[in-house]
Amino acid sequence: MKPLIYISNDVSVNYPSALTKNGFDFTFTDVEFCDGLCIPGGGDVTPCLYNSPRTDVTSDLALDIKELYLIRKFLSKNKPVLGICRGLQIINTCFGGTLRDYSHSDNGGDIAVSCNFYGDFNKVFGEKGAVKCNHRQAIDALGEGLTVAARSFDGVIEAVCAEKLIATQFHPERTFGENVVCGDEVFKLFGKFFRQ
């Protein structure tokens, strides 16, 4: 039986496709029976959740609260959590970190960004490589207990990890088969991660 991964928001077909290519099943509904959690990309995190006074951000507070709950729920049951782009941002918020405006994007499209890799990411990708990015926010203060796993050439944290948790600011789900570091190899890393 394939591991069942709960996807917290159905923003794109890319996430189900990426999980299926890695040999997983997925669901948007049956959270109680899932083996892992995937928090995909999407809109901005509500600023008040990371103690920012900003009011000029369009966000979905109900989704934020749902995902904060799910992160804690899965980790408390020792089940793996994977975040991508906005997923990394809400995970950092959950761990007490903050966010800032910072764009790696080409007029709303993906761009290749050079990164240094650390820890398990270094073992998979080597010391340096390019990742596919498209974001308008990034980590400011790193959440307590999170470790930096990748950092871009201009200092942006592009991946973090903790016990039973990995999150990327970049978009591996859109790079399967492409000639960039975060293509096939990062899928292998996620596959290994969800099968721990």
Secondary structure as a PSIPRED ss2 file (coil, helix, strand):
# PSIPRED VFORMAT (PSIPRED V4.0)

   1 M C   1.000  0.000  0.000
   2 K C   1.000  0.000  0.000
   3 P C   1.000  0.000  0.000
   4 L E   0.000  0.000  1.000
   5 I E   0.000  0.000  1.000
   6 Y E   0.000  0.000  1.000
   7 I E   0.000  0.000  1.000
   8 S C   1.000  0.000  0.000
   9 N C   1.000  0.000  0.000
  10 D C   1.000  0.000  0.000
  11 V C   1.000  0.000  0.000
  12 S C   1.000  0.000  0.000
  13 V C   1.000  0.000  0.000
  14 N H   0.000  1.000  0.000
  15 Y H   0.000  1.000  0.000
  16 P H   0.000  1.000  0.000
  17 S H   0.000  1.000  0.000
  18 A H   0.000  1.000  0.000
  19 L H   0.000  1.000  0.000
  20 T H   0.000  1.000  0.000
  21 K H   0.000  1.000  0.000
  22 N C   1.000  0.000  0.000
  23 G C   1.000  0.000  0.000
  24 F C   1.000  0.000  0.000
  25 D E   0.000  0.000  1.000
  26 F E   0.000  0.000  1.000
  27 T E   0.000  0.000  1.000
  28 F C   1.000  0.000  0.000
  29 T C   1.000  0.000  0.000
  30 D C   1.000  0.000  0.000
  31 V H   0.000  1.000  0.000
  32 E H   0.000  1.000  0.000
  33 F H   0.000  1.000  0.000
  34 C C   1.000  0.000  0.000
  35 D C   1.000  0.000  0.000
  36 G E   0.000  0.000  1.000
  37 L E   0.000  0.000  1.000
  38 C E   0.000  0.000  1.000
  39 I E   0.000  0.000  1.000
  40 P C   1.000  0.000  0.000
  41 G C   1.000  0.000  0.000
  42 G C   1.000  0.000  0.000
  43 G C   1.000  0.000  0.000
  44 D E   0.000  0.000  1.000
  45 V C   1.000  0.000  0.000
  46 T C   1.000  0.000  0.000
  47 P H   0.000  1.000  0.000
  48 C H   0.000  1.000  0.000
  49 L H   0.000  1.000  0.000
  50 Y H   0.000  1.000  0.000
  51 N C   1.000  0.000  0.000
  52 S C   1.000  0.000  0.000
  53 P C   1.000  0.000  0.000
  54 R C   1.000  0.000  0.000
  55 T C   1.000  0.000  0.000
  56 D C   1.000  0.000  0.000
  57 V C   1.000  0.000  0.000
  58 T C   1.000  0.000  0.000
  59 S E   0.000  0.000  1.000
  60 D C   1.000  0.000  0.000
  61 L H   0.000  1.000  0.000
  62 A H   0.000  1.000  0.000
  63 L H   0.000  1.000  0.000
  64 D H   0.000  1.000  0.000
  65 I H   0.000  1.000  0.000
  66 K H   0.000  1.000  0.000
  67 E H   0.000  1.000  0.000
  68 L H   0.000  1.000  0.000
  69 Y H   0.000  1.000  0.000
  70 L H   0.000  1.000  0.000
  71 I H   0.000  1.000  0.000
  72 R H   0.000  1.000  0.000
  73 K H   0.000  1.000  0.000
  74 F H   0.000  1.000  0.000
  75 L H   0.000  1.000  0.000
  76 S H   0.000  1.000  0.000
  77 K C   1.000  0.000  0.000
  78 N C   1.000  0.000  0.000
  79 K C   1.000  0.000  0.000
  80 P C   1.000  0.000  0.000
  81 V E   0.000  0.000  1.000
  82 L E   0.000  0.000  1.000
  83 G E   0.000  0.000  1.000
  84 I E   0.000  0.000  1.000
  85 C C   1.000  0.000  0.000
  86 R H   0.000  1.000  0.000
  87 G H   0.000  1.000  0.000
  88 L H   0.000  1.000  0.000
  89 Q H   0.000  1.000  0.000
  90 I H   0.000  1.000  0.000
  91 I H   0.000  1.000  0.000
  92 N H   0.000  1.000  0.000
  93 T H   0.000  1.000  0.000
  94 C H   0.000  1.000  0.000
  95 F C   1.000  0.000  0.000
  96 G C   1.000  0.000  0.000
  97 G C   1.000  0.000  0.000
  98 T C   1.000  0.000  0.000
  99 L E   0.000  0.000  1.000
 100 R E   0.000  0.000  1.000
 101 D E   0.000  0.000  1.000
 102 Y E   0.000  0.000  1.000
 103 S E   0.000  0.000  1.000
 104 H E   0.000  0.000  1.000
 105 S C   1.000  0.000  0.000
 106 D E   0.000  0.000  1.000
 107 N C   1.000  0.000  0.000
 108 G C   1.000  0.000  0.000
 109 G E   0.000  0.000  1.000
 110 D C   1.000  0.000  0.000
 111 I E   0.000  0.000  1.000
 112 A E   0.000  0.000  1.000
 113 V E   0.000  0.000  1.000
 114 S E   0.000  0.000  1.000
 115 C E   0.000  0.000  1.000
 116 N E   0.000  0.000  1.000
 117 F E   0.000  0.000  1.000
 118 Y C   1.000  0.000  0.000
 119 G H   0.000  1.000  0.000
 120 D H   0.000  1.000  0.000
 121 F H   0.000  1.000  0.000
 122 N H   0.000  1.000  0.000
 123 K H   0.000  1.000  0.000
 124 V H   0.000  1.000  0.000
 125 F H   0.000  1.000  0.000
 126 G C   1.000  0.000  0.000
 127 E C   1.000  0.000  0.000
 128 K E   0.000  0.000  1.000
 129 G E   0.000  0.000  1.000
 130 A E   0.000  0.000  1.000
 131 V E   0.000  0.000  1.000
 132 K E   0.000  0.000  1.000
 133 C E   0.000  0.000  1.000
 134 N C   1.000  0.000  0.000
 135 H E   0.000  0.000  1.000
 136 R E   0.000  0.000  1.000
 137 Q E   0.000  0.000  1.000
 138 A E   0.000  0.000  1.000
 139 I E   0.000  0.000  1.000
 140 D C   1.000  0.000  0.000
 141 A C   1.000  0.000  0.000
 142 L C   1.000  0.000  0.000
 143 G C   1.000  0.000  0.000
 144 E C   1.000  0.000  0.000
 145 G C   1.000  0.000  0.000
 146 L C   1.000  0.000  0.000
 147 T E   0.000  0.000  1.000
 148 V E   0.000  0.000  1.000
 149 A E   0.000  0.000  1.000
 150 A E   0.000  0.000  1.000
 151 R E   0.000  0.000  1.000
 152 S E   0.000  0.000  1.000
 153 F C   1.000  0.000  0.000
 154 D C   1.000  0.000  0.000
 155 G C   1.000  0.000  0.000
 156 V C   1.000  0.000  0.000
 157 I E   0.000  0.000  1.000
 158 E E   0.000  0.000  1.000
 159 A E   0.000  0.000  1.000
 160 V E   0.000  0.000  1.000
 161 C E   0.000  0.000  1.000
 162 A E   0.000  0.000  1.000
 163 E C   1.000  0.000  0.000
 164 K C   1.000  0.000  0.000
 165 L E   0.000  0.000  1.000
 166 I E   0.000  0.000  1.000
 167 A E   0.000  0.000  1.000
 168 T E   0.000  0.000  1.000
 169 Q C   1.000  0.000  0.000
 170 F C   1.000  0.000  0.000
 171 H C   1.000  0.000  0.000
 172 P H   0.000  1.000  0.000
 173 E H   0.000  1.000  0.000
 174 R H   0.000  1.000  0.000
 175 T C   1.000  0.000  0.000
 176 F C   1.000  0.000  0.000
 177 G C   1.000  0.000  0.000
 178 E C   1.000  0.000  0.000
 179 N C   1.000  0.000  0.000
 180 V C   1.000  0.000  0.000
 181 V C   1.000  0.000  0.000
 182 C C   1.000  0.000  0.000
 183 G C   1.000  0.000  0.000
 184 D H   0.000  1.000  0.000
 185 E H   0.000  1.000  0.000
 186 V H   0.000  1.000  0.000
 187 F H   0.000  1.000  0.000
 188 K H   0.000  1.000  0.000
 189 L H   0.000  1.000  0.000
 190 F H   0.000  1.000  0.000
 191 G H   0.000  1.000  0.000
 192 K H   0.000  1.000  0.000
 193 F H   0.000  1.000  0.000
 194 F H   0.000  1.000  0.000
 195 R C   1.000  0.000  0.000
 196 Q C   1.000  0.000  0.000
